[in-house]
Amino acid sequence: MLHIMTFFGDPAEVMLFGEMEAPKPGPGEVLIKTLLSPIHNHDLWTIRGQYGYVPELPGEIGGSEAVGMVAGLGEGVDKALLGQRISVGGVHGSWAEFFIAKAATIVPLPESIKDEDAAQLIAMPFSAIALLDSLKVGEGEWLVQTAANGAVGKIMVSLAKARGLKLLNLVRRGEAVEEMKALGAEHVLCTADEGWLDAAKALVGPAGAVSAIDSVGAELGMALAALLGKDGEYVVFGTATGAPLQLPSGEMITKHLAVRGFWASRVFGEMDGETQKRLLTELVTLAAQGKLVLDVGGIFDLEQVTEAMQAAQTPARSGKIMLRA
């Protein structure tokens, strides 16, 4: 298992490899034998002590998502689940050989979905599809997203294509343009290039975009507001810069633009079961058809914790870093 030391800090310094007895599932729970578990940004922020969820120390085991095999059943759990390969997200302690999950939250998988995709099928893709499902944009209309070369941004390319949306992908590095096009993105612009905003306006047309997803913040808000059309919506998903969001009063007023946030943890907690089932079914179907692009940037054994945490924090890396139990 990988656990946090007695204090928060740099994941490469405060995460340790150790051993403990396998946990036992309680009523309605299952014991999962981990195959692969990703290192997400929210995992890293949790280890630093700077996320919405603050674990108790010492000894918190890291990891919040995995693909694995059902190795044990708690009271009241369907025996047919034993031995099944499943995906699960929203858990604690998946950076270990075994961890516990609620039986109601696991997703049985078809053989056509490989482990590398299954390991990251829930957290980022489900965030992306829940975000997309909450937007006003419809088939044939324009959606703009910043940080398009991030994990959620890349997934959004696949989802938007499946739903028939027009997607404008904005990146901050020139080399990310070709990276996105290689993943199937049709419209990609670099915000560091001169004249990018004029090119974006020409692309979305005079009616403008219906929705914009922003994970950068700061002055980019001025440009996104300019790209949105009348009654457009501006959704704040992240803040790569950490700087306050800047918005133009004039366009906010005359276009009646709406601004709101999107925090996946809250959305998941408030989502009804039927919506969860519908969105998960859509994800699993796309993954089984090979239409969901999920990159892997490297696979490390649990004992390689330092190297794995360093790789996960490498700027401009491509693909999710995985831990193998």
C-alpha positions as CSV (number, residue, x, y, z in Angstrom):
1,M,0.0,0.0,0.0
2,L,1.0,3.7,-0.4
3,H,0.2,5.9,2.6
4,I,0.7,9.5,3.6
5,M,3.3,10.1,6.3
6,T,2.4,12.2,9.4
7,F,2.3,15.4,7.4
8,F,1.0,16.8,4.1
9,G,3.5,18.0,1.4
10,D,5.1,17.1,-1.9
11,P,3.7,13.6,-2.9
12,A,7.1,12.4,-4.0
13,E,8.4,13.1,-0.4
14,V,5.5,12.2,1.9
15,M,4.1,9.1,0.2
16,L,5.6,5.8,1.6
17,F,5.3,2.2,0.6
18,G,4.3,-0.1,3.5
19,E,2.4,-3.3,4.4
20,M,-0.7,-4.0,6.4
21,E,-3.4,-6.7,6.6
22,A,-6.0,-6.7,3.8
23,P,-9.2,-4.9,4.9
24,K,-12.5,-6.9,5.4
25,P,-15.7,-5.8,3.6
26,G,-18.7,-4.9,5.7
27,P,-22.4,-5.1,4.8
28,G,-23.0,-3.9,1.2
29,E,-19.3,-3.8,0.5
30,V,-16.8,-5.7,-1.6
31,L,-13.1,-6.4,-1.4
32,I,-11.3,-5.4,-4.6
33,K,-7.9,-6.8,-5.7
34,T,-6.3,-3.9,-7.5
35,L,-5.0,-4.3,-11.0
36,L,-4.2,-0.7,-11.9
37,S,-5.0,2.6,-10.2
38,P,-4.3,6.1,-11.7
39,I,-2.7,9.1,-10.0
40,H,-5.2,12.0,-10.5
41,N,-4.5,15.7,-9.9
42,H,-7.1,15.6,-7.1
43,D,-5.1,12.8,-5.5
44,L,-2.0,15.0,-5.5
45,W,-3.8,18.0,-4.1
46,T,-5.2,15.7,-1.3
47,I,-1.7,14.6,-0.4
48,R,-0.6,18.2,-0.3
49,G,-3.5,18.9,2.1
50,Q,-5.0,21.5,-0.3
51,Y,-8.2,19.7,-1.6
52,G,-11.8,19.8,-0.6
53,Y,-11.4,16.4,1.1
54,V,-8.7,16.5,3.9
55,P,-7.8,13.0,5.2
56,E,-6.9,12.1,8.7
57,L,-3.2,11.5,9.4
58,P,-1.1,9.5,9.9
59,G,-1.5,6.5,7.6
60,E,-4.1,7.6,5.0
61,I,-3.8,5.3,2.0
62,G,-3.9,7.1,-1.3
63,G,-5.8,6.5,-4.5
64,S,-9.4,7.1,-5.5
65,E,-10.1,5.0,-8.6
66,A,-9.1,1.6,-10.0
67,V,-9.8,-1.4,-12.1
68,G,-9.7,-4.6,-10.2
69,M,-11.2,-8.0,-9.4
70,V,-13.9,-8.6,-6.8
71,A,-12.0,-10.8,-4.3
72,G,-14.4,-10.8,-1.3
73,L,-18.0,-10.0,-0.5
74,G,-19.7,-8.4,2.5
75,E,-23.0,-9.3,3.9
76,G,-25.9,-8.9,1.6
77,V,-23.9,-8.6,-1.6
78,D,-24.8,-10.6,-4.8
79,K,-22.5,-13.6,-5.0
80,A,-22.4,-13.3,-8.8
81,L,-20.1,-10.4,-8.4
82,L,-17.3,-12.5,-7.0
83,G,-14.4,-12.8,-9.5
84,Q,-15.7,-10.1,-11.8
85,R,-13.5,-7.4,-13.3
86,I,-14.8,-4.0,-12.3
87,S,-14.1,-0.2,-12.4
88,V,-14.8,2.0,-9.4
89,G,-14.3,5.6,-8.5
90,G,-14.9,7.8,-5.6
91,V,-13.1,5.4,-3.2
92,H,-10.3,5.8,-0.7
93,G,-7.2,3.6,-0.6
94,S,-6.9,2.1,-4.1
95,W,-3.1,2.5,-4.1
96,A,-2.9,-0.9,-2.4
97,E,-3.1,-4.6,-3.3
98,F,-6.6,-4.7,-1.8
99,F,-9.2,-2.0,-0.9
100,I,-12.9,-1.7,0.0
101,A,-15.7,-0.3,-2.2
102,K,-19.5,-0.1,-1.9
103,A,-21.0,-2.8,-4.0
104,A,-23.5,-0.4,-5.5
105,T,-20.7,1.8,-6.9
106,I,-18.7,-0.8,-8.9
107,V,-19.1,-1.1,-12.7
108,P,-18.7,-4.6,-14.2
109,L,-16.8,-4.5,-17.4
110,P,-16.9,-6.2,-20.8
111,E,-13.7,-7.9,-21.9
112,S,-13.3,-5.5,-24.8
113,I,-12.3,-2.7,-22.4
114,K,-8.6,-3.0,-21.6
115,D,-7.2,-2.5,-18.1
116,E,-5.5,0.8,-18.9
117,D,-8.8,2.3,-20.0
118,A,-10.9,0.7,-17.3
119,A,-8.6,2.1,-14.6
120,Q,-9.5,5.6,-15.5
121,L,-13.0,5.1,-16.8
122,I,-14.9,6.7,-13.9
123,A,-13.3,9.8,-12.3
124,M,-12.2,11.9,-15.3
125,P,-14.6,10.5,-17.9
126,F,-17.5,10.7,-15.6
127,S,-16.6,14.2,-14.6
128,A,-16.4,15.1,-18.3
129,I,-19.7,13.5,-19.2
130,A,-21.5,14.9,-16.2
131,L,-20.2,18.3,-17.1
132,L,-21.2,18.0,-20.7
133,D,-24.6,16.7,-19.7
134,S,-25.1,19.9,-17.6
135,L,-24.5,22.3,-20.4
136,K,-26.9,24.1,-22.7
137,V,-25.0,23.2,-25.9
138,G,-26.8,20.8,-28.2
139,E,-26.1,18.9,-31.4
140,G,-24.6,21.1,-34.2
141,E,-23.8,23.9,-31.8
142,W,-20.4,25.3,-30.6
143,L,-18.7,24.4,-27.3
144,V,-15.4,26.0,-26.4
145,Q,-13.0,24.5,-23.9
146,T,-9.7,25.7,-22.4
147,A,-6.9,23.4,-21.2
148,A,-8.1,21.0,-23.9
149,N,-4.9,18.9,-23.6
150,G,-5.7,18.0,-20.0
151,A,-7.3,14.7,-19.0
152,V,-10.9,16.0,-19.1
153,G,-10.3,18.1,-22.2
154,K,-9.0,15.1,-24.2
155,I,-12.0,13.0,-23.0
156,M,-14.3,15.8,-24.0
157,V,-13.1,15.5,-27.6
158,S,-14.5,12.0,-27.8
159,L,-17.7,12.8,-26.0
160,A,-18.5,15.9,-28.1
161,K,-17.9,13.9,-31.3
162,A,-20.3,11.2,-30.1
163,R,-23.0,13.8,-29.3
164,G,-22.6,15.7,-32.5
165,L,-21.2,18.9,-31.0
166,K,-18.8,21.4,-32.6
167,L,-15.9,21.7,-30.3
168,L,-13.2,24.4,-30.2
169,N,-10.2,23.3,-28.2
170,L,-7.9,25.9,-26.8
171,V,-4.4,25.1,-25.6
172,R,-1.5,27.2,-24.2
173,R,1.4,25.5,-25.9
174,G,2.1,25.3,-29.6
175,E,3.2,21.6,-29.4
176,A,-0.2,20.7,-27.8
177,V,-2.0,21.6,-31.1
178,E,-0.6,18.6,-33.0
179,E,-1.0,16.4,-29.9
180,M,-4.7,17.2,-29.8
181,K,-5.2,16.7,-33.6
182,A,-3.5,13.3,-33.3
183,L,-6.3,12.4,-30.8
184,G,-9.0,13.3,-33.3
185,A,-9.6,16.9,-32.3
186,E,-10.7,18.9,-35.5
187,H,-10.5,22.5,-34.2
188,V,-7.5,23.4,-32.1
189,L,-6.0,26.9,-31.4
190,C,-3.0,28.0,-29.3
191,T,-3.8,31.0,-27.2
192,A,-0.1,32.0,-27.3
193,D,-0.3,32.6,-31.0
194,E,-0.9,36.1,-32.4
195,G,-4.4,36.4,-33.9
196,W,-5.9,33.3,-32.2
197,L,-9.0,35.1,-31.0
198,D,-9.8,36.5,-34.4
199,A,-9.4,32.9,-35.8
200,A,-11.7,31.6,-33.1
201,K,-14.4,34.2,-33.8
202,A,-14.3,33.3,-37.5
203,L,-14.6,29.6,-36.6
204,V,-17.6,29.9,-34.3
205,G,-19.3,32.5,-36.5
206,P,-21.4,35.5,-35.6
207,A,-23.9,33.6,-33.4
208,G,-21.0,32.6,-31.1
209,A,-20.6,29.5,-28.9
210,V,-23.5,28.3,-26.7
211,S,-21.2,27.1,-23.8
212,A,-17.6,27.5,-22.6
213,I,-15.7,25.4,-20.2
214,D,-12.8,27.1,-18.5
215,S,-10.0,25.4,-16.6
216,V,-7.4,28.2,-16.9
217,G,-8.9,31.4,-15.5
218,A,-7.3,34.9,-15.3
219,E,-7.5,37.1,-18.4
220,L,-8.6,34.2,-20.6
221,G,-12.1,34.9,-19.3
222,M,-12.2,38.1,-21.4
223,A,-11.6,36.1,-24.6
224,L,-14.1,33.4,-23.8
225,A,-16.8,35.9,-23.1
226,A,-16.1,37.4,-26.5
227,L,-16.6,34.0,-28.1
228,L,-19.9,33.2,-26.4
229,G,-23.1,34.2,-28.1
230,K,-26.3,35.7,-26.6
231,D,-27.4,33.9,-23.4
232,G,-24.2,31.9,-23.5
233,E,-23.0,30.1,-20.4
234,Y,-19.5,30.2,-18.9
235,V,-18.7,27.2,-16.7
236,V,-15.6,27.4,-14.4
237,F,-14.2,23.8,-14.1
238,G,-10.7,24.5,-12.9
239,T,-8.0,27.2,-12.5
240,A,-4.6,26.3,-13.9
241,T,-3.3,29.8,-13.3
242,G,-4.7,30.2,-9.8
243,A,-5.4,33.9,-10.7
244,P,-8.7,35.6,-10.3
245,L,-11.1,35.2,-13.3
246,Q,-11.4,38.4,-15.4
247,L,-14.7,39.0,-17.2
248,P,-15.9,42.0,-19.3
249,S,-18.8,43.8,-17.8
250,G,-20.1,45.1,-21.2
251,E,-20.5,41.7,-22.8
252,M,-21.7,40.1,-19.6
253,I,-24.6,42.6,-19.6
254,T,-25.4,42.9,-23.3
255,K,-25.2,39.1,-24.0
256,H,-26.9,38.1,-20.7
257,L,-24.0,35.7,-20.1
258,A,-24.3,33.3,-17.1
259,V,-21.3,32.2,-15.1
260,R,-21.3,29.2,-12.8
261,G,-18.9,26.7,-11.3
262,F,-18.8,22.9,-11.6
263,W,-17.4,20.7,-8.8
264,A,-17.7,17.0,-9.6
265,S,-17.8,15.9,-5.9
266,R,-20.9,17.9,-5.3
267,V,-22.5,17.0,-8.6
268,F,-22.0,13.3,-8.0
269,G,-23.4,13.6,-4.5
270,E,-26.6,15.2,-5.7
271,M,-27.0,13.1,-8.9
272,D,-30.0,10.7,-9.0
273,G,-29.4,7.0,-9.7
274,E,-31.1,7.0,-13.1
275,T,-28.8,9.8,-14.4
276,Q,-25.7,8.0,-13.0
277,K,-26.8,4.8,-14.8
278,R,-27.5,6.6,-18.1
279,L,-24.1,8.4,-18.1
280,L,-22.1,5.3,-17.0
281,T,-23.8,3.2,-19.7
282,E,-22.8,5.8,-22.3
283,L,-19.2,5.8,-21.1
284,V,-18.9,2.0,-21.0
285,T,-20.4,1.8,-24.5
286,L,-18.0,4.3,-26.0
287,A,-15.0,2.6,-24.3
288,A,-16.1,-0.8,-25.5
289,Q,-16.4,0.6,-29.0
290,G,-12.9,2.1,-28.8
291,K,-14.4,5.6,-29.2
292,L,-13.1,6.9,-25.8
293,V,-9.5,8.2,-25.9
294,L,-7.8,7.6,-22.6
295,D,-4.0,8.1,-22.6
296,V,-1.5,6.4,-20.3
297,G,1.8,8.1,-19.5
298,G,3.5,5.3,-17.7
299,I,2.9,2.4,-15.3
300,F,4.8,2.0,-12.0
301,D,4.8,-0.7,-9.3
302,L,3.7,0.4,-5.8
303,E,7.3,0.1,-4.7
304,Q,8.3,2.8,-7.2
305,V,6.2,5.3,-5.4
306,T,8.7,8.2,-5.6
307,E,9.3,7.8,-9.3
308,A,5.5,7.5,-9.9
309,M,4.7,10.7,-7.9
310,Q,7.5,12.6,-9.7
311,A,6.2,11.4,-13.1
312,A,2.6,12.4,-12.2
313,Q,3.8,15.9,-11.3
314,T,6.0,16.4,-14.5
315,P,4.7,19.5,-16.4
316,A,3.3,19.0,-19.9
317,R,3.4,15.2,-19.5
318,S,1.0,13.3,-21.8
319,G,-1.2,10.6,-20.4
320,K,-2.3,9.4,-16.9
321,I,0.3,7.8,-14.6
322,M,-0.8,4.4,-13.3
323,L,0.1,2.3,-10.3
324,R,0.2,-1.5,-10.6
325,A,-0.5,-3.5,-7.4
